[in-house]
Amino acid sequence: MNEADFIAALRSLPLHPGARGLADDAAVIEIGGETLVLTHDVMAEGTHFRADANLRDVAWKLVASNLSDLAAKGADPVGVLLGYALGAGDAEFVGGFRAALDEFGVPLLGGDTYSGEGPRTFGLTAIGKATCTPVPARSGASSGDALYVTGTLGRAMLGFEGEGEHLDAFNRPNPRLYEGRALAPIVTAMLDVSDGLLLDVFRMAEASGVTIAIDSDAVPVADAGRRDECLRWGDDYELLFTLPEGADCPVDAARIGHVEQRGFAPLMLDDHPLVNAKGLGYQHR
């Protein structure tokens, strides 16, 4: 199975209503008058980080990628649970983990450790508390909405390639927690850009049952000469969201497109229809 096939198979299992049909990046559960947001991400050696990577950076990025999912729901982090494979560099991982938890004001709740052979995998579950309801989802974008993105795309790609001024964008991204809280009450749809802008816009369009048109020249990118790569590479952890036409945007973001009634293709890139997700961003297998 590829990633999409496996998720489709999981949808045949008994699902909690808060799972949102496995069509979102986080689960939303109401308990005792509170609305909790839960997410889980994994980082695997050889896929998400090199074998010689600094584990301080790996730990930071593991925390940041999970908190980015909470940011896209406008949630305040409550705590995290760590799944950790013991091995070389354990002290460095703890140091980076501490730095990230301190930076974002998030406590450790617990987790599990194990020892095994081969490439290592680290997992983290982040729990947050919604700051408003309904909690934003990928779905909800409707015809006439404007499409926005925070930040500059492609910095992580350049950092991965070793460009000094962009190294932190790849190794130590900052989740947009403040922006997510500010946007949550007014967006019609929102998610974080982790797998590439084009792929994530395609997913938003599919979830919302609309067509989304992007003006590529309006997208802030780190290297204009490699604009197309910047739109597809991913790992940016910026917020992608839609607002009703005429609504004031309360954060620093660029308007990069608009939402239309569903037409022939979910995604229009500079008036060119894109009918499937292949090649739009990073997908496992």
Number of C-alpha atoms within 10 A of each C-alpha: 9 10 11 12 10 10 14 15 11 13 14 9 8 7 12 12 11 15 16 15 15 16 18 20 23 24 21 26 18 12 8 6 6 11 18 22 26 24 21 20 16 14 18 15 16 13 11 15 18 13 13 8 14 15 22 22 22 24 26 24 25 25 28 23 27 26 31 28 31 31 31 32 36 29 28 22 23 17 18 23 17 20 16 18 18 15 13 10 13 13 12 16 19 15 16 22 23 18 16 22 18 11 11 15 12 20 14 14 13 11 13 10 10 9 9 9 8 6 13 17 17 18 20 21 21 27 26 24 21 25 19 16 11 12 20 26 25 26 20 19 30 23 18 16 23 24 26 22 24 22 19 17 29 30 26 26 23 20 17 18 12 12 13 11 10 18 18 16 22 23 21 21 23 22 25 22 22 13 19 29 19 17 25 25 16 17 23 21 27 31 30 29 27 21 19 26 28 26 25 24 27 26 20 29 26 20 18 22 19 24 26 31 25 23 14 16 11 12 24 21 20 18 16 13 9 11 17 15 18 27 23 22 24 26 25 27 31 27 26 24 31 29 24 19 13 9 12 9 17 10 12 10 20 17 19 18 22 23 26 21 13 17 13 12 18 27 30 24 14 12 10 11 16 16 12 12 17 10 11 22 20 17 14 7 7
